[in-house]
Amino acid sequence: MVDFCDDCGALIMGKKGEETPCPACGKVKKAKGIEGLSEKVKRKEVEIVDADSASEIHPLVENECPKCKHNKCFYWSKQMRSGDEPETLFYKCEKCKHQWRDYR
């Protein structure tokens, strides 16, 4: 059986009948025991993306690379400053892999 602190509601975990202090407020109470209490951890599958294929997940747009003058690049945006400022656009050339940013 699970027991809770009468003052703050925190979970009291201890051996049955043993005087156990509340982990949150410190009030001492006899523990009723923790029969049937278990913890399960769910594992999540994560896909690994290597650096070479990472650019393929971004959209391809027409924009001239300042380094090689190629006219196609991948782009993405990120909020770099406070929320009331516009986001920053990042570009990566499809041909030479040069990266640059556009401050709006």
Biopython code that builds the backbone (N, CA, C, O; Angstrom):
import numpy as np
from Bio.PDB.StructureBuilder import StructureBuilder

atoms = [
    (1, "MET", "N", (0.838, -1.178, 0.000)),
    (1, "MET", "CA", (0.000, 0.000, 0.000)),
    (1, "MET", "C", (0.888, 1.249, 0.000)),
    (1, "MET", "O", (1.927, 1.277, 0.661)),
    (2, "VAL", "N", (0.484, 2.260, -0.728)),
    (2, "VAL", "CA", (1.224, 3.511, -0.818)),
    (2, "VAL", "C", (0.669, 4.466, 0.221)),
    (2, "VAL", "O", (-0.539, 4.495, 0.457)),
    (3, "ASP", "N", (1.535, 5.244, 0.842)),
    (3, "ASP", "CA", (1.095, 6.210, 1.852)),
    (3, "ASP", "C", (1.570, 7.604, 1.475)),
    (3, "ASP", "O", (2.628, 7.771, 0.868)),
    (4, "PHE", "N", (0.781, 8.593, 1.838)),
    (4, "PHE", "CA", (1.106, 9.977, 1.538)),
    (4, "PHE", "C", (1.161, 10.797, 2.815)),
    (4, "PHE", "O", (0.494, 10.474, 3.798)),
    (5, "CYS", "N", (1.957, 11.859, 2.798)),
    (5, "CYS", "CA", (2.093, 12.760, 3.940)),
    (5, "CYS", "C", (0.765, 13.498, 4.157)),
    (5, "CYS", "O", (0.145, 13.968, 3.203)),
    (6, "ASP", "N", (0.336, 13.595, 5.428)),
    (6, "ASP", "CA", (-0.922, 14.281, 5.746)),
    (6, "ASP", "C", (-0.801, 15.791, 5.560)),
    (6, "ASP", "O", (-1.800, 16.459, 5.294)),
    (7, "ASP", "N", (0.421, 16.346, 5.697)),
    (7, "ASP", "CA", (0.599, 17.799, 5.589)),
    (7, "ASP", "C", (0.775, 18.284, 4.157)),
    (7, "ASP", "O", (0.107, 19.225, 3.731)),
    (8, "CYS", "N", (1.685, 17.635, 3.403)),
    (8, "CYS", "CA", (2.014, 18.171, 2.067)),
    (8, "CYS", "C", (1.618, 17.254, 0.908)),
    (8, "CYS", "O", (1.647, 17.678, -0.247)),
    (9, "GLY", "N", (1.246, 15.998, 1.201)),
    (9, "GLY", "CA", (0.811, 15.096, 0.147)),
    (9, "GLY", "C", (1.926, 14.341, -0.564)),
    (9, "GLY", "O", (1.661, 13.632, -1.535)),
    (10, "ALA", "N", (3.170, 14.478, -0.102)),
    (10, "ALA", "CA", (4.294, 13.783, -0.735)),
    (10, "ALA", "C", (4.215, 12.280, -0.455)),
    (10, "ALA", "O", (3.604, 11.863, 0.529)),
    (11, "LEU", "N", (4.821, 11.484, -1.301)),
    (11, "LEU", "CA", (4.837, 10.032, -1.164)),
    (11, "LEU", "C", (5.789, 9.632, -0.042)),
    (11, "LEU", "O", (6.954, 10.028, -0.037)),
    (12, "ILE", "N", (5.283, 8.842, 0.911)),
    (12, "ILE", "CA", (6.103, 8.326, 2.016)),
    (12, "ILE", "C", (6.546, 6.926, 1.629)),
    (12, "ILE", "O", (5.716, 6.045, 1.403)),
    (13, "MET", "N", (7.850, 6.723, 1.554)),
    (13, "MET", "CA", (8.390, 5.421, 1.179)),
    (13, "MET", "C", (9.286, 4.919, 2.307)),
    (13, "MET", "O", (10.286, 5.552, 2.648)),
    (14, "GLY", "N", (8.924, 3.797, 2.872)),
    (14, "GLY", "CA", (9.715, 3.213, 3.938)),
    (14, "GLY", "C", (9.219, 1.815, 4.237)),
    (14, "GLY", "O", (8.218, 1.363, 3.680)),
    (15, "LYS", "N", (9.925, 1.139, 5.119)),
    (15, "LYS", "CA", (9.500, -0.205, 5.503)),
    (15, "LYS", "C", (8.248, -0.097, 6.368)),
    (15, "LYS", "O", (8.081, 0.846, 7.141)),
    (16, "LYS", "N", (7.384, -1.081, 6.216)),
    (16, "LYS", "CA", (6.107, -1.100, 6.917)),
    (16, "LYS", "C", (6.317, -0.994, 8.426)),
    (16, "LYS", "O", (7.075, -1.770, 9.009)),
    (17, "GLY", "N", (5.638, -0.026, 9.059)),
    (17, "GLY", "CA", (5.711, 0.171, 10.508)),
    (17, "GLY", "C", (6.886, 1.021, 10.971)),
    (17, "GLY", "O", (6.959, 1.355, 12.154)),
    (18, "GLU", "N", (7.789, 1.374, 10.098)),
    (18, "GLU", "CA", (8.981, 2.147, 10.463)),
    (18, "GLU", "C", (8.654, 3.649, 10.432)),
    (18, "GLU", "O", (7.963, 4.122, 9.530)),
    (19, "GLU", "N", (9.153, 4.382, 11.415)),
    (19, "GLU", "CA", (8.977, 5.832, 11.454)),
    (19, "GLU", "C", (9.814, 6.427, 10.310)),
    (19, "GLU", "O", (11.035, 6.276, 10.280)),
    (20, "THR", "N", (9.142, 7.099, 9.378)),
    (20, "THR", "CA", (9.806, 7.599, 8.182)),
    (20, "THR", "C", (9.518, 9.081, 8.007)),
    (20, "THR", "O", (8.356, 9.487, 8.017)),
    (21, "PRO", "N", (10.572, 9.910, 7.844)),
    (21, "PRO", "CA", (10.327, 11.339, 7.614)),
    (21, "PRO", "C", (9.857, 11.594, 6.177)),
    (21, "PRO", "O", (10.295, 10.923, 5.243)),
    (22, "CYS", "N", (8.969, 12.562, 6.018)),
    (22, "CYS", "CA", (8.498, 12.957, 4.690)),
    (22, "CYS", "C", (9.664, 13.604, 3.945)),
    (22, "CYS", "O", (10.342, 14.464, 4.508)),
    (23, "PRO", "N", (9.916, 13.211, 2.688)),
    (23, "PRO", "CA", (11.036, 13.792, 1.944)),
    (23, "PRO", "C", (10.829, 15.266, 1.588)),
    (23, "PRO", "O", (11.794, 15.971, 1.294)),
    (24, "ALA", "N", (9.586, 15.734, 1.613)),
    (24, "ALA", "CA", (9.320, 17.124, 1.232)),
    (24, "ALA", "C", (9.292, 18.062, 2.445)),
    (24, "ALA", "O", (9.964, 19.094, 2.442)),
    (25, "CYS", "N", (8.507, 17.705, 3.499)),
    (25, "CYS", "CA", (8.346, 18.634, 4.629)),
    (25, "CYS", "C", (9.021, 18.163, 5.914)),
    (25, "CYS", "O", (9.198, 18.959, 6.837)),
    (26, "GLY", "N", (9.403, 16.881, 5.994)),
    (26, "GLY", "CA", (10.126, 16.374, 7.155)),
    (26, "GLY", "C", (9.259, 15.806, 8.261)),
    (26, "GLY", "O", (9.787, 15.277, 9.239)),
    (27, "LYS", "N", (7.929, 15.899, 8.135)),
    (27, "LYS", "CA", (7.046, 15.355, 9.169)),
    (27, "LYS", "C", (7.236, 13.843, 9.240)),
    (27, "LYS", "O", (7.259, 13.162, 8.215)),
    (28, "VAL", "N", (7.375, 13.318, 10.479)),
    (28, "VAL", "CA", (7.606, 11.895, 10.678)),
    (28, "VAL", "C", (6.273, 11.166, 10.768)),
    (28, "VAL", "O", (5.348, 11.616, 11.445)),
    (29, "LYS", "N", (6.188, 10.028, 10.073)),
    (29, "LYS", "CA", (4.968, 9.228, 10.053)),
    (29, "LYS", "C", (5.359, 7.763, 9.918)),
    (29, "LYS", "O", (6.381, 7.434, 9.317)),
    (30, "LYS", "N", (4.525, 6.877, 10.491)),
    (30, "LYS", "CA", (4.768, 5.451, 10.332)),
    (30, "LYS", "C", (4.401, 5.066, 8.911)),
    (30, "LYS", "O", (3.291, 5.333, 8.453)),
    (31, "ALA", "N", (5.331, 4.442, 8.221)),
    (31, "ALA", "CA", (5.103, 4.024, 6.844)),
    (31, "ALA", "C", (4.210, 2.807, 6.817)),
    (31, "ALA", "O", (4.340, 1.922, 7.662)),
    (32, "LYS", "N", (3.309, 2.751, 5.862)),
    (32, "LYS", "CA", (2.412, 1.611, 5.697)),
    (32, "LYS", "C", (2.995, 0.578, 4.756)),
    (32, "LYS", "O", (2.442, -0.514, 4.621)),
    (33, "GLY", "N", (4.104, 0.901, 4.100)),
    (33, "GLY", "CA", (4.722, -0.015, 3.152)),
    (33, "GLY", "C", (4.413, 0.405, 1.730)),
    (33, "GLY", "O", (3.509, 1.205, 1.491)),
    (34, "ILE", "N", (5.172, -0.142, 0.780)),
    (34, "ILE", "CA", (4.989, 0.253, -0.618)),
    (34, "ILE", "C", (4.770, -0.973, -1.496)),
    (34, "ILE", "O", (5.420, -1.121, -2.531)),
    (35, "GLU", "N", (3.863, -1.847, -1.090)),
    (35, "GLU", "CA", (3.573, -3.052, -1.852)),
    (35, "GLU", "C", (2.976, -2.688, -3.204)),
    (35, "GLU", "O", (2.115, -1.813, -3.288)),
    (36, "GLY", "N", (3.416, -3.338, -4.234)),
    (36, "GLY", "CA", (2.837, -3.156, -5.561)),
    (36, "GLY", "C", (3.291, -1.907, -6.291)),
    (36, "GLY", "O", (2.817, -1.645, -7.396)),
    (37, "LEU", "N", (4.182, -1.137, -5.719)),
    (37, "LEU", "CA", (4.667, 0.067, -6.394)),
    (37, "LEU", "C", (5.862, -0.299, -7.264)),
    (37, "LEU", "O", (6.833, -0.881, -6.779)),
    (38, "SER", "N", (5.794, 0.038, -8.539)),
    (38, "SER", "CA", (6.906, -0.262, -9.437)),
    (38, "SER", "C", (7.110, 0.901, -10.383)),
    (38, "SER", "O", (6.239, 1.758, -10.537)),
    (39, "GLU", "N", (8.255, 0.919, -11.003)),
    (39, "GLU", "CA", (8.591, 1.980, -11.948)),
    (39, "GLU", "C", (9.032, 1.330, -13.247)),
    (39, "GLU", "O", (9.920, 0.478, -13.260)),
    (40, "LYS", "N", (8.400, 1.742, -14.338)),
    (40, "LYS", "CA", (8.773, 1.219, -15.643)),
    (40, "LYS", "C", (9.306, 2.369, -16.479)),
    (40, "LYS", "O", (8.776, 3.480, -16.451)),
    (41, "VAL", "N", (10.352, 2.084, -17.214)),
    (41, "VAL", "CA", (10.950, 3.079, -18.091)),
    (41, "VAL", "C", (10.682, 2.676, -19.523)),
    (41, "VAL", "O", (10.997, 1.558, -19.932)),
    (42, "LYS", "N", (10.097, 3.592, -20.289)),
    (42, "LYS", "CA", (9.856, 3.307, -21.697)),
    (42, "LYS", "C", (11.041, 3.793, -22.503)),
    (42, "LYS", "O", (11.516, 4.913, -22.315)),
    (43, "ARG", "N", (11.509, 2.960, -23.386)),
    (43, "ARG", "CA", (12.619, 3.333, -24.254)),
    (43, "ARG", "C", (12.061, 3.825, -25.575)),
    (43, "ARG", "O", (11.075, 3.293, -26.085)),
    (44, "LYS", "N", (12.695, 4.834, -26.116)),
    (44, "LYS", "CA", (12.245, 5.420, -27.367)),
    (44, "LYS", "C", (13.313, 5.209, -28.423)),
    (44, "LYS", "O", (14.497, 5.443, -28.178)),
    (45, "GLU", "N", (12.894, 4.766, -29.592)),
    (45, "GLU", "CA", (13.833, 4.587, -30.701)),
    (45, "GLU", "C", (14.217, 5.956, -31.242)),
    (45, "GLU", "O", (13.356, 6.815, -31.431)),
    (46, "VAL", "N", (15.495, 6.159, -31.490)),
    (46, "VAL", "CA", (16.000, 7.415, -32.017)),
    (46, "VAL", "C", (16.712, 7.138, -33.332)),
    (46, "VAL", "O", (17.553, 6.243, -33.421)),
    (47, "GLU", "N", (16.365, 7.913, -34.348)),
    (47, "GLU", "CA", (17.004, 7.742, -35.645)),
    (47, "GLU", "C", (18.284, 8.570, -35.682)),
    (47, "GLU", "O", (18.264, 9.760, -35.369)),
    (48, "ILE", "N", (19.387, 7.950, -36.059)),
    (48, "ILE", "CA", (20.674, 8.627, -36.172)),
    (48, "ILE", "C", (20.805, 9.169, -37.588)),
    (48, "ILE", "O", (20.668, 8.431, -38.564)),
    (49, "VAL", "N", (21.073, 10.465, -37.688)),
    (49, "VAL", "CA", (21.245, 11.098, -38.991)),
    (49, "VAL", "C", (22.693, 11.530, -39.105)),
    (49, "VAL", "O", (23.173, 12.316, -38.289)),
    (50, "ASP", "N", (23.402, 11.018, -40.119)),
    (50, "ASP", "CA", (24.801, 11.415, -40.280)),
    (50, "ASP", "C", (24.887, 12.784, -40.945)),
    (50, "ASP", "O", (23.930, 13.238, -41.571)),
    (51, "ALA", "N", (26.028, 13.431, -40.806)),
    (51, "ALA", "CA", (26.221, 14.800, -41.280)),
    (51, "ALA", "C", (26.035, 14.935, -42.789)),
    (51, "ALA", "O", (25.557, 15.968, -43.258)),
    (52, "ASP", "N", (26.404, 13.914, -43.553)),
    (52, "ASP", "CA", (26.278, 13.995, -45.007)),
    (52, "ASP", "C", (24.824, 14.013, -45.466)),
    (52, "ASP", "O", (24.484, 14.720, -46.415)),
    (53, "SER", "N", (23.973, 13.250, -44.809)),
    (53, "SER", "CA", (22.574, 13.206, -45.223)),
    (53, "SER", "C", (21.703, 14.210, -44.479)),
    (53, "SER", "O", (20.523, 14.348, -44.801)),
    (54, "ALA", "N", (22.256, 14.919, -43.487)),
    (54, "ALA", "CA", (21.471, 15.867, -42.698)),
    (54, "ALA", "C", (20.915, 16.999, -43.542)),
    (54, "ALA", "O", (19.811, 17.476, -43.278)),
    (55, "SER", "N", (21.663, 17.447, -44.565)),
    (55, "SER", "CA", (21.190, 18.549, -45.387)),
    (55, "SER", "C", (19.999, 18.136, -46.241)),
    (55, "SER", "O", (19.234, 18.994, -46.683)),
    (56, "GLU", "N", (19.829, 16.853, -46.478)),
    (56, "GLU", "CA", (18.729, 16.375, -47.301)),
    (56, "GLU", "C", (17.376, 16.491, -46.606)),
    (56, "GLU", "O", (16.342, 16.394, -47.266)),
    (57, "ILE", "N", (17.359, 16.694, -45.310)),
    (57, "ILE", "CA", (16.085, 16.836, -44.605)),
    (57, "ILE", "C", (15.560, 18.263, -44.671)),
    (57, "ILE", "O", (14.402, 18.501, -44.326)),
    (58, "HIS", "N", (16.378, 19.220, -45.105)),
    (58, "HIS", "CA", (15.965, 20.618, -45.229)),
    (58, "HIS", "C", (15.455, 20.892, -46.644)),
    (58, "HIS", "O", (15.885, 20.241, -47.596)),
    (59, "PRO", "N", (14.537, 21.855, -46.782)),
    (59, "PRO", "CA", (14.040, 22.194, -48.114)),
    (59, "PRO", "C", (15.114, 22.810, -48.997)),
    (59, "PRO", "O", (16.019, 23.491, -48.513)),
    (60, "LEU", "N", (15.004, 22.565, -50.289)),
    (60, "LEU", "CA", (15.930, 23.110, -51.283)),
    (60, "LEU", "C", (15.256, 24.307, -51.945)),
    (60, "LEU", "O", (14.148, 24.193, -52.468)),
    (61, "VAL", "N", (15.937, 25.469, -51.919)),
    (61, "VAL", "CA", (15.381, 26.697, -52.498)),
    (61, "VAL", "C", (16.380, 27.327, -53.451)),
    (61, "VAL", "O", (17.555, 26.960, -53.484)),
    (62, "GLU", "N", (15.888, 28.280, -54.221)),
    (62, "GLU", "CA", (16.778, 29.033, -55.108)),
    (62, "GLU", "C", (17.306, 30.250, -54.364)),
    (62, "GLU", "O", (16.550, 31.138, -53.969)),
    (63, "ASN", "N", (18.608, 30.268, -54.187)),
    (63, "ASN", "CA", (19.298, 31.381, -53.527)),
    (63, "ASN", "C", (20.766, 31.247, -53.905)),
    (63, "ASN", "O", (21.310, 30.143, -53.881)),
    (64, "GLU", "N", (21.403, 32.335, -54.248)),
    (64, "GLU", "CA", (22.783, 32.277, -54.738)),
    (64, "GLU", "C", (23.780, 32.153, -53.594)),
    (64, "GLU", "O", (23.728, 32.901, -52.618)),
    (65, "CYS", "N", (24.683, 31.196, -53.736)),
    (65, "CYS", "CA", (25.752, 31.001, -52.754)),
    (65, "CYS", "C", (26.766, 32.127, -52.912)),
    (65, "CYS", "O", (27.208, 32.390, -54.030)),
    (66, "PRO", "N", (27.151, 32.802, -51.828)),
    (66, "PRO", "CA", (28.129, 33.886, -51.937)),
    (66, "PRO", "C", (29.543, 33.394, -52.273)),
    (66, "PRO", "O", (30.385, 34.185, -52.699)),
    (67, "LYS", "N", (29.806, 32.110, -52.087)),
    (67, "LYS", "CA", (31.143, 31.565, -52.333)),
    (67, "LYS", "C", (31.312, 31.068, -53.775)),
    (67, "LYS", "O", (32.246, 31.474, -54.467)),
    (68, "CYS", "N", (30.402, 30.182, -54.228)),
    (68, "CYS", "CA", (30.587, 29.554, -55.552)),
    (68, "CYS", "C", (29.559, 30.015, -56.588)),
    (68, "CYS", "O", (29.635, 29.618, -57.751)),
    (69, "LYS", "N", (28.608, 30.841, -56.181)),
    (69, "LYS", "CA", (27.565, 31.400, -57.058)),
    (69, "LYS", "C", (26.565, 30.364, -57.575)),
    (69, "LYS", "O", (25.809, 30.646, -58.505)),
    (70, "HIS", "N", (26.554, 29.166, -56.980)),
    (70, "HIS", "CA", (25.544, 28.158, -57.334)),
    (70, "HIS", "C", (24.189, 28.685, -56.865)),
    (70, "HIS", "O", (24.122, 29.374, -55.847)),
    (71, "ASN", "N", (23.106, 28.377, -57.588)),
    (71, "ASN", "CA", (21.832, 29.015, -57.260)),
    (71, "ASN", "C", (20.839, 28.128, -56.490)),
    (71, "ASN", "O", (19.656, 28.463, -56.427)),
    (72, "LYS", "N", (21.282, 27.020, -55.909)),
    (72, "LYS", "CA", (20.398, 26.180, -55.094)),
    (72, "LYS", "C", (21.045, 25.922, -53.738)),
    (72, "LYS", "O", (22.236, 25.626, -53.643)),
    (73, "CYS", "N", (20.231, 26.041, -52.694)),
    (73, "CYS", "CA", (20.752, 25.809, -51.351)),
    (73, "CYS", "C", (19.640, 25.255, -50.458)),
    (73, "CYS", "O", (18.452, 25.430, -50.729)),
    (74, "PHE", "N", (20.062, 24.588, -49.396)),
    (74, "PHE", "CA", (19.145, 24.109, -48.377)),
    (74, "PHE", "C", (18.975, 25.236, -47.371)),
    (74, "PHE", "O", (19.883, 26.046, -47.185)),
    (75, "TYR", "N", (17.806, 25.296, -46.715)),
    (75, "TYR", "CA", (17.644, 26.327, -45.699)),
    (75, "TYR", "C", (16.867, 25.809, -44.502)),
    (75, "TYR", "O", (16.114, 24.840, -44.603)),
    (76, "TRP", "N", (17.061, 26.471, -43.361)),
    (76, "TRP", "CA", (16.329, 26.202, -42.128)),
    (76, "TRP", "C", (16.343, 27.473, -41.313)),
    (76, "TRP", "O", (17.140, 28.373, -41.578)),
    (77, "SER", "N", (15.478, 27.560, -40.332)),
    (77, "SER", "CA", (15.407, 28.760, -39.496)),
    (77, "SER", "C", (15.538, 28.377, -38.034)),
    (77, "SER", "O", (15.244, 27.250, -37.635)),
    (78, "LYS", "N", (15.990, 29.351, -37.240)),
    (78, "LYS", "CA", (16.166, 29.126, -35.807)),
    (78, "LYS", "C", (15.959, 30.442, -35.080)),
    (78, "LYS", "O", (16.390, 31.491, -35.558)),
    (79, "GLN", "N", (15.306, 30.397, -33.933)),
    (79, "GLN", "CA", (15.100, 31.595, -33.117)),
    (79, "GLN", "C", (16.362, 31.805, -32.299)),
    (79, "GLN", "O", (16.605, 31.077, -31.337)),
    (80, "MET", "N", (17.172, 32.797, -32.670)),
    (80, "MET", "CA", (18.466, 33.030, -32.021)),
    (80, "MET", "C", (18.396, 34.109, -30.943)),
    (80, "MET", "O", (19.190, 34.101, -30.002)),
    (81, "ARG", "N", (17.462, 35.023, -31.078)),
    (81, "ARG", "CA", (17.330, 36.132, -30.135)),
    (81, "ARG", "C", (16.032, 35.985, -29.366)),
    (81, "ARG", "O", (15.422, 34.916, -29.384)),
    (82, "SER", "N", (15.602, 37.031, -28.697)),
    (82, "SER", "CA", (14.377, 36.957, -27.905)),
    (82, "SER", "C", (13.162, 36.724, -28.807)),
    (82, "SER", "O", (13.236, 36.900, -30.023)),
    (83, "GLY", "N", (12.058, 36.331, -28.202)),
    (83, "GLY", "CA", (10.870, 35.953, -28.946)),
    (83, "GLY", "C", (10.261, 37.061, -29.780)),
    (83, "GLY", "O", (9.574, 36.783, -30.763)),
    (84, "ASP", "N", (10.497, 38.314, -29.410)),
    (84, "ASP", "CA", (9.906, 39.405, -30.187)),
    (84, "ASP", "C", (10.784, 39.826, -31.367)),
    (84, "ASP", "O", (10.421, 40.738, -32.109)),
    (85, "GLU", "N", (11.924, 39.178, -31.546)),
    (85, "GLU", "CA", (12.809, 39.438, -32.686)),
    (85, "GLU", "C", (12.561, 38.378, -33.757)),
    (85, "GLU", "O", (12.147, 37.266, -33.431)),
    (86, "PRO", "N", (12.806, 38.703, -35.029)),
    (86, "PRO", "CA", (12.587, 37.704, -36.081)),
    (86, "PRO", "C", (13.609, 36.564, -36.006)),
    (86, "PRO", "O", (14.701, 36.730, -35.462)),
    (87, "GLU", "N", (13.238, 35.414, -36.558)),
    (87, "GLU", "CA", (14.145, 34.264, -36.561)),
    (87, "GLU", "C", (15.265, 34.475, -37.574)),
    (87, "GLU", "O", (15.152, 35.309, -38.472)),
    (88, "THR", "N", (16.336, 33.719, -37.424)),
    (88, "THR", "CA", (17.476, 33.787, -38.333)),
    (88, "THR", "C", (17.370, 32.636, -39.330)),
    (88, "THR", "O", (17.112, 31.496, -38.945)),
    (89, "LEU", "N", (17.570, 32.941, -40.613)),
    (89, "LEU", "CA", (17.555, 31.907, -41.653)),
    (89, "LEU", "C", (18.980, 31.450, -41.922)),
    (89, "LEU", "O", (19.889, 32.272, -42.037)),
    (90, "PHE", "N", (19.173, 30.154, -42.022)),
    (90, "PHE", "CA", (20.466, 29.572, -42.334)),
    (90, "PHE", "C", (20.384, 28.916, -43.700)),
    (90, "PHE", "O", (19.360, 28.329, -44.051)),
    (91, "TYR", "N", (21.454, 29.011, -44.467)),
    (91, "TYR", "CA", (21.526, 28.422, -45.801)),
    (91, "TYR", "C", (22.772, 27.561, -45.912)),
    (91, "TYR", "O", (23.792, 27.835, -45.279)),
    (92, "LYS", "N", (22.675, 26.499, -46.739)),
    (92, "LYS", "CA", (23.824, 25.634, -47.019)),
    (92, "LYS", "C", (23.807, 25.328, -48.506)),
    (92, "LYS", "O", (22.830, 24.785, -49.022)),
    (93, "CYS", "N", (24.875, 25.673, -49.190)),
    (93, "CYS", "CA", (24.960, 25.482, -50.628)),
    (93, "CYS", "C", (24.896, 23.991, -50.969)),
    (93, "CYS", "O", (25.551, 23.164, -50.335)),
    (94, "GLU", "N", (24.107, 23.678, -51.965)),
    (94, "GLU", "CA", (23.958, 22.295, -52.418)),
    (94, "GLU", "C", (25.260, 21.773, -53.024)),
    (94, "GLU", "O", (25.574, 20.589, -52.899)),
    (95, "LYS", "N", (26.013, 22.649, -53.675)),
    (95, "LYS", "CA", (27.216, 22.245, -54.401)),
    (95, "LYS", "C", (28.471, 22.231, -53.521)),
    (95, "LYS", "O", (29.114, 21.192, -53.370)),
    (96, "CYS", "N", (28.815, 23.382, -52.945)),
    (96, "CYS", "CA", (30.087, 23.481, -52.204)),
    (96, "CYS", "C", (29.946, 23.312, -50.689)),
    (96, "CYS", "O", (30.953, 23.291, -49.980)),
    (97, "LYS", "N", (28.712, 23.192, -50.178)),
    (97, "LYS", "CA", (28.411, 22.976, -48.759)),
    (97, "LYS", "C", (28.755, 24.179, -47.875)),
    (97, "LYS", "O", (28.802, 24.048, -46.652)),
    (98, "HIS", "N", (28.992, 25.340, -48.473)),
    (98, "HIS", "CA", (29.241, 26.568, -47.710)),
    (98, "HIS", "C", (27.967, 26.940, -46.950)),
    (98, "HIS", "O", (26.866, 26.831, -47.491)),
    (99, "GLN", "N", (28.116, 27.382, -45.689)),
    (99, "GLN", "CA", (26.963, 27.784, -44.892)),
    (99, "GLN", "C", (27.035, 29.263, -44.575)),
    (99, "GLN", "O", (28.113, 29.809, -44.338)),
    (100, "TRP", "N", (25.870, 29.914, -44.573)),
    (100, "TRP", "CA", (25.792, 31.321, -44.190)),
    (100, "TRP", "C", (24.425, 31.578, -43.599)),
    (100, "TRP", "O", (23.529, 30.738, -43.681)),
    (101, "ARG", "N", (24.272, 32.761, -42.996)),
    (101, "ARG", "CA", (22.996, 33.105, -42.386)),
    (101, "ARG", "C", (22.473, 34.422, -42.909)),
    (101, "ARG", "O", (23.229, 35.269, -43.386)),
    (102, "ASP", "N", (21.178, 34.575, -42.813)),
    (102, "ASP", "CA", (20.503, 35.780, -43.270)),
    (102, "ASP", "C", (19.821, 36.412, -42.068)),
    (102, "ASP", "O", (18.887, 35.832, -41.514)),
    (103, "TYR", "N", (20.270, 37.585, -41.659)),
    (103, "TYR", "CA", (19.648, 38.308, -40.567)),
    (103, "TYR", "C", (18.526, 39.150, -41.129)),
    (103, "TYR", "O", (18.761, 39.985, -42.003)),
    (104, "ARG", "N", (17.332, 38.955, -40.654)),
    (104, "ARG", "CA", (16.213, 39.753, -41.159)),
    (104, "ARG", "C", (15.877, 40.861, -40.222)),
    (104, "ARG", "O", (14.958, 41.636, -40.486)),
]
sb = StructureBuilder()
sb.init_structure("model")
sb.init_model(0)
sb.init_chain("A")
sb.init_seg("    ")
for serial, (resi, resn, name, xyz) in enumerate(atoms, 1):
    if name == "N":
        sb.init_residue(resn, " ", resi, " ")
    sb.init_atom(name, np.array(xyz, "f"), 0.0, 1.0, " ", f" {name:<3s}", serial, name[0])
structure = sb.get_structure()
